């Protein structure tokens, strides 16, 4: 499942990195907003890893979860 992180910025008010993550899954593209709390000087590799993990979790959520809302 290829992951591409785009447009990452730091939100001082929320003390979090924010951005959008594009995931290719089953030949389809999915885009997820993502926020990762942490200090402004967090290592970029840590930010990427945490953002990828959150986006994968969102992407792997069974559709039935959304139907119950």
TIMI-2910 file (N, C-alpha, C, CB; in pm, 1 decimal, decimal comma, always signed):
<rs>
+----------+----------+----------+----------+----------+----------+----------+----------+----------+----------+----------+----------+------+
!      n_x !      n_y !      n_z !     ca_x !     ca_y !     ca_z !      c_x !      c_y !      c_z !     cb_x !     cb_y !     cb_z ! resn !
+----------+----------+----------+----------+----------+----------+----------+----------+----------+----------+----------+----------+------+
!    +84,8 !   -116,1 !     +0,0 !     +0,0 !     +0,0 !     +0,0 !    +90,2 !   +123,4 !     +0,0 !    -97,0 !     -0,8 !   +122,0 !  Unk !
!   +116,3 !   +182,6 !   -117,3 !   +201,9 !   +300,8 !   -124,6 !   +141,8 !   +421,7 !    -52,3 !   +228,2 !   +336,1 !   -269,6 !  Unk !
!   +226,3 !   +494,0 !    +18,8 !   +184,6 !   +611,9 !    +94,9 !   +267,4 !   +731,2 !    +49,5 !   +200,2 !   +588,7 !   +248,6 !  Unk !
!   +199,6 !   +844,9 !    +24,4 !   +267,7 !   +969,2 !    -11,7 !   +221,1 !  +1078,2 !    +84,5 !   +238,9 !  +1009,2 !   -161,2 !  Unk !
!   +315,6 !  +1141,9 !   +152,4 !   +284,2 !  +1250,5 !   +245,2 !   +304,9 !  +1382,3 !   +172,2 !   +372,6 !  +1243,1 !   +374,5 !  Unk !
!   +202,3 !  +1469,8 !   +179,0 !   +209,1 !  +1598,1 !   +109,2 !   +172,1 !  +1711,7 !   +203,3 !   +116,4 !  +1598,3 !    -13,5 !  Unk !
!   +227,8 !  +1827,1 !   +176,6 !   +188,6 !  +1951,0 !   +244,8 !   +184,8 !  +1939,5 !   +397,0 !    +54,0 !  +1994,3 !   +195,9 !  Unk !
!   +297,1 !  +1914,5 !   +459,1 !   +304,2 !  +1905,7 !   +605,3 !   +342,0 !  +2042,7 !   +661,8 !   +407,2 !  +1796,8 !   +650,2 !  Unk !
!   +272,4 !  +2083,2 !   +768,0 !   +301,8 !  +2209,7 !   +835,3 !   +285,8 !  +2187,7 !   +985,1 !   +208,1 !  +2325,3 !   +784,6 !  Unk !
!   +334,5 !  +2284,2 !  +1062,9 !   +322,6 !  +2275,2 !  +1208,1 !   +218,8 !  +2375,7 !  +1255,0 !   +459,5 !  +2300,4 !  +1277,5 !  Unk !
!   +121,2 !  +2328,8 !  +1331,0 !    +16,4 !  +2413,4 !  +1386,2 !    +54,8 !  +2446,2 !  +1530,3 !   -124,4 !  +2343,3 !  +1378,5 !  Unk !
!    +97,5 !  +2570,2 !  +1553,5 !   +141,8 !  +2610,1 !  +1687,6 !    +29,5 !  +2603,0 !  +1790,3 !   +198,3 !  +2751,0 !  +1684,1 !  Unk !
!    -90,9 !  +2637,8 !  +1750,1 !   -204,0 !  +2636,6 !  +1842,8 !   -230,9 !  +2496,5 !  +1895,4 !   -328,9 !  +2691,5 !  +1774,8 !  Unk !
!   -228,0 !  +2398,2 !  +1806,9 !   -255,5 !  +2259,3 !  +1845,8 !   -130,9 !  +2181,3 !  +1884,3 !   -325,0 !  +2188,2 !  +1733,7 !  Unk !
!    -15,1 !  +2243,6 !  +1864,5 !   +113,3 !  +2175,6 !  +1890,4 !   +119,0 !  +2041,8 !  +1818,0 !   +134,3 !  +2154,3 !  +2042,2 !  Unk !
!    +90,5 !  +2049,5 !  +1688,0 !    +85,0 !  +1926,1 !  +1608,7 !   +126,7 !  +1952,7 !  +1464,6 !    -56,6 !  +1865,7 !  +1612,4 !  Unk !
!   +183,5 !  +1850,3 !  +1404,7 !   +211,5 !  +1853,1 !  +1261,4 !    +83,1 !  +1810,7 !  +1191,5 !   +333,3 !  +1758,9 !  +1222,6 !  Unk !
!    +51,6 !  +1879,2 !  +1083,6 !    -68,4 !  +1848,0 !  +1008,1 !    -32,0 !  +1834,2 !   +861,4 !   -176,7 !  +1956,4 !  +1028,2 !  Unk !
!   -109,8 !  +1757,6 !   +791,7 !    -83,4 !  +1740,6 !   +649,4 !   -184,1 !  +1648,3 !   +586,7 !    +56,3 !  +1687,9 !   +626,6 !  Unk !
!   -158,5 !  +1615,6 !   +460,9 !   -247,3 !  +1521,3 !   +393,8 !   -164,6 !  +1403,0 !   +346,2 !   -322,3 !  +1588,8 !   +274,7 !  Unk !
!   -228,5 !  +1288,0 !   +352,5 !   -162,7 !  +1163,3 !   +317,1 !   -242,7 !  +1098,4 !   +205,1 !   -150,1 !  +1068,1 !   +440,8 !  Unk !
!   -175,1 !  +1060,5 !    +98,5 !   -238,3 !   +988,4 !    -11,4 !   -196,2 !   +842,2 !     -5,2 !   -200,7 !  +1051,2 !   -148,7 !  Unk !
!   -295,3 !   +753,6 !    -11,1 !   -269,9 !   +609,2 !     -7,3 !   -331,3 !   +546,5 !   -131,5 !   -328,1 !   +544,0 !   +123,0 !  Unk !
!   -256,0 !   +458,0 !   -194,4 !   -307,8 !   +380,3 !   -305,8 !   -339,8 !   +241,2 !   -252,7 !   -205,7 !   +374,5 !   -425,4 !  Unk !
!   -465,2 !   +202,4 !   -270,1 !   -508,5 !    +73,1 !   -216,9 !   -607,2 !    +10,9 !   -314,8 !   -572,9 !    +88,5 !    -75,0 !  Unk !
!   -577,2 !   -107,4 !   -361,2 !   -665,4 !   -176,2 !   -454,2 !   -685,6 !   -100,3 !   -584,2 !   -797,8 !   -200,4 !   -389,6 !  Unk !
!   -582,2 !    -28,1 !   -627,8 !   -591,5 !    +47,1 !   -752,0 !   -666,0 !   +178,8 !   -739,8 !   -657,3 !    -36,0 !   -854,5 !  Unk !
!   -706,2 !   +215,7 !   -617,7 !   -777,2 !   +341,1 !   -594,2 !   -693,9 !   +431,9 !   -504,8 !   -915,5 !   +314,8 !   -530,8 !  Unk !
!   -714,9 !   +563,8 !   -519,5 !   -642,8 !   +661,7 !   -439,0 !   -734,5 !   +714,8 !   -329,7 !   -589,8 !   +777,6 !   -527,1 !  Unk !
!   -679,6 !   +725,1 !   -209,8 !   -753,5 !   +777,7 !    -95,9 !   -668,2 !   +886,5 !    -30,4 !   -789,5 !   +663,9 !     +6,4 !  Unk !
!   -732,0 !   +995,7 !     +9,3 !   -661,1 !  +1106,8 !    +72,5 !   -716,2 !  +1125,5 !   +213,8 !   -675,6 !  +1238,5 !    -11,4 !  Unk !
!   -624,4 !  +1136,8 !   +309,0 !   -662,5 !  +1150,7 !   +448,6 !   -596,4 !  +1272,9 !   +510,4 !   -625,6 !  +1025,1 !   +527,1 !  Unk !
!   -673,3 !  +1353,1 !   +585,9 !   -610,3 !  +1458,0 !   +665,6 !   -546,8 !  +1390,6 !   +786,5 !   -714,2 !  +1568,9 !   +709,1 !  Unk !
!   -435,9 !  +1442,0 !   +830,1 !   -365,5 !  +1376,8 !   +939,9 !   -305,9 !  +1480,8 !  +1033,3 !   -255,6 !  +1283,5 !   +886,5 !  Unk !
!   -310,5 !  +1452,5 !  +1162,6 !   -252,2 !  +1539,2 !  +1263,8 !   -174,3 !  +1453,5 !  +1362,5 !   -361,7 !  +1622,5 !  +1336,4 !  Unk !
!    -52,2 !  +1495,0 !  +1391,7 !    +34,6 !  +1422,1 !  +1484,2 !    +87,6 !  +1520,6 !  +1587,3 !   +152,2 !  +1351,1 !  +1408,7 !  Unk !
!    +48,6 !  +1500,5 !  +1713,2 !    +95,8 !  +1589,0 !  +1819,5 !   +243,0 !  +1563,5 !  +1847,5 !    +12,7 !  +1569,6 !  +1947,6 !  Unk !
!   +313,1 !  +1673,1 !  +1876,6 !   +454,6 !  +1661,2 !  +1909,2 !   +521,2 !  +1797,1 !  +1907,9 !   +524,6 !  +1567,1 !  +1811,8 !  Unk !
!   +642,8 !  +1802,3 !  +1958,6 !   +715,7 !  +1930,4 !  +1960,5 !   +757,2 !  +1971,8 !  +1819,7 !   +840,2 !  +1920,5 !  +2051,0 !  Unk !
!   +774,1 !  +2101,1 !  +1802,6 !   +811,0 !  +2155,8 !  +1672,0 !   +941,4 !  +2096,8 !  +1619,8 !   +823,0 !  +2306,7 !  +1680,2 !  Unk !
!  +1030,3 !  +2056,7 !  +1710,8 !  +1160,2 !  +2003,9 !  +1669,3 !  +1162,3 !  +1850,8 !  +1660,0 !  +1267,1 !  +2050,2 !  +1766,0 !  Unk !
!  +1044,4 !  +1789,3 !  +1649,9 !  +1038,3 !  +1643,6 !  +1634,2 !  +1110,6 !  +1605,0 !  +1505,5 !   +890,0 !  +1593,0 !  +1632,2 !  Unk !
!  +1181,5 !  +1496,2 !  +1508,5 !  +1255,4 !  +1449,3 !  +1391,0 !  +1158,8 !  +1424,4 !  +1274,7 !  +1334,8 !  +1320,0 !  +1424,2 !  Unk !
!  +1191,9 !  +1474,7 !  +1155,9 !  +1104,3 !  +1454,2 !  +1039,6 !  +1072,2 !  +1306,6 !  +1014,3 !  +1168,9 !  +1513,6 !   +915,8 !  Unk !
!  +1167,6 !  +1218,3 !  +1040,0 !  +1141,4 !  +1075,1 !  +1018,1 !  +1034,0 !  +1024,1 !  +1114,3 !  +1271,4 !   +993,0 !  +1035,4 !  Unk !
!  +1030,8 !  +1075,8 !  +1238,6 !   +928,7 !  +1037,3 !  +1335,6 !   +791,6 !  +1089,1 !  +1293,1 !   +964,5 !  +1090,2 !  +1475,3 !  Unk !
!   +788,7 !  +1212,9 !  +1243,3 !   +662,2 !  +1271,7 !  +1196,3 !   +607,2 !  +1187,3 !  +1082,0 !   +682,4 !  +1419,9 !  +1150,4 !  Unk !
!   +691,9 !  +1156,0 !   +984,2 !   +647,9 !  +1075,4 !   +869,5 !   +596,2 !   +939,1 !   +913,4 !   +762,7 !  +1057,6 !   +769,9 !  Unk !
!   +668,2 !   +873,4 !  +1001,4 !   +630,8 !   +739,8 !  +1047,8 !   +495,1 !   +742,7 !  +1117,8 !   +738,1 !   +683,7 !  +1142,6 !  Unk !
!   +474,7 !   +840,9 !  +1205,1 !   +348,5 !   +849,9 !  +1278,8 !   +232,7 !   +887,3 !  +1187,5 !   +360,2 !   +951,6 !  +1391,4 !  Unk !
!   +259,5 !   +976,1 !  +1090,5 !   +153,9 !  +1013,4 !   +995,5 !   +114,4 !   +894,4 !   +908,3 !   +199,9 !  +1130,7 !   +906,8 !  Unk !
!   +212,9 !   +821,2 !   +860,3 !   +184,4 !   +702,5 !   +779,2 !   +102,1 !   +601,9 !   +858,3 !   +315,0 !   +637,4 !   +730,6 !  Unk !
!   +137,4 !   +580,7 !   +982,0 !    +67,0 !   +484,9 !  +1066,4 !    -78,9 !   +525,7 !  +1086,0 !   +136,9 !   +472,1 !  +1202,0 !  Unk !
!   -101,9 !   +654,1 !  +1114,5 !   -239,0 !   +701,7 !  +1133,9 !   -320,5 !   +688,1 !  +1006,2 !   -238,9 !   +847,3 !  +1180,6 !  Unk !
!   -261,4 !   +722,8 !   +893,8 !   -332,9 !   +714,1 !   +765,8 !   -364,4 !   +568,9 !   +731,3 !   -250,0 !   +778,5 !   +652,9 !  Unk !
!   -270,8 !   +479,4 !   +756,1 !   -296,0 !   +337,0 !   +729,5 !   -409,3 !   +285,7 !   +818,3 !   -167,4 !   +253,1 !   +752,9 !  Unk !
!   -411,7 !   +328,7 !   +943,9 !   -519,8 !   +287,7 !  +1033,6 !   -654,9 !   +335,5 !   +979,2 !   -496,2 !   +343,5 !  +1176,4 !  Unk !
!   -659,8 !   +459,6 !   +931,6 !   -784,2 !   +512,0 !   +874,4 !   -821,5 !   +435,3 !   +748,3 !   -770,7 !   +662,3 !   +843,2 !  Unk !
!   -723,9 !   +402,8 !   +667,6 !   -748,9 !   +334,9 !   +541,6 !   -794,0 !   +191,1 !   +562,8 !   -624,8 !   +337,8 !   +455,6 !  Unk !
!   -749,9 !   +130,5 !   +670,2 !   -782,8 !     -9,0 !   +696,8 !   -911,4 !    -26,0 !   +777,1 !   -669,2 !    -74,6 !   +769,7 !  Unk !
!   -980,2 !    +84,7 !   +805,9 !  -1103,3 !    +75,9 !   +883,6 !  -1212,5 !    +10,6 !   +799,2 !  -1148,2 !   +216,3 !   +932,1 !  Unk !
!  -1276,7 !    -93,0 !   +852,1 !  -1382,7 !   -159,1 !   +776,5 !  -1498,6 !    -63,1 !   +746,1 !  -1434,2 !   -280,9 !   +854,0 !  Unk !
!  -1557,1 !    -69,4 !   +627,5 !  -1666,0 !    +21,2 !   +591,3 !  -1783,0 !    +15,4 !   +688,4 !  -1714,6 !    -10,4 !   +452,8 !  Unk !
!  -1808,0 !    -98,5 !   +752,3 !  -1919,8 !   -111,8 !   +844,1 !  -1910,1 !    -13,4 !   +961,5 !  -1926,8 !   -254,3 !   +896,1 !  Unk !
!  -1789,6 !    +24,1 !  +1000,2 !  -1771,4 !   +119,3 !  +1109,8 !  -1834,3 !   +252,3 !  +1073,2 !  -1622,0 !   +137,8 !  +1142,8 !  Unk !
!  -1817,0 !   +295,0 !   +949,9 !  -1870,5 !   +423,5 !   +906,8 !  -2021,8 !   +419,1 !   +889,3 !  -1805,0 !   +466,3 !   +777,0 !  Unk !
!  -2076,6 !   +303,3 !   +857,9 !  -2219,9 !   +290,6 !   +839,2 !  -2295,3 !   +301,4 !   +971,6 !  -2252,0 !   +158,7 !   +771,5 !  Unk !
!  -2227,6 !   +274,6 !  +1081,4 !  -2295,2 !   +276,9 !  +1211,6 !  -2300,2 !   +415,7 !  +1274,3 !  -2226,5 !   +182,3 !  +1306,2 !  Unk !
!  -2239,7 !   +514,6 !  +1210,8 !  -2239,0 !   +648,8 !  +1269,3 !  -2370,7 !   +712,7 !  +1259,3 !  -2137,7 !   +735,3 !  +1204,8 !  Unk !
+----------+----------+----------+----------+----------+----------+----------+----------+----------+----------+----------+----------+------+
</rs>
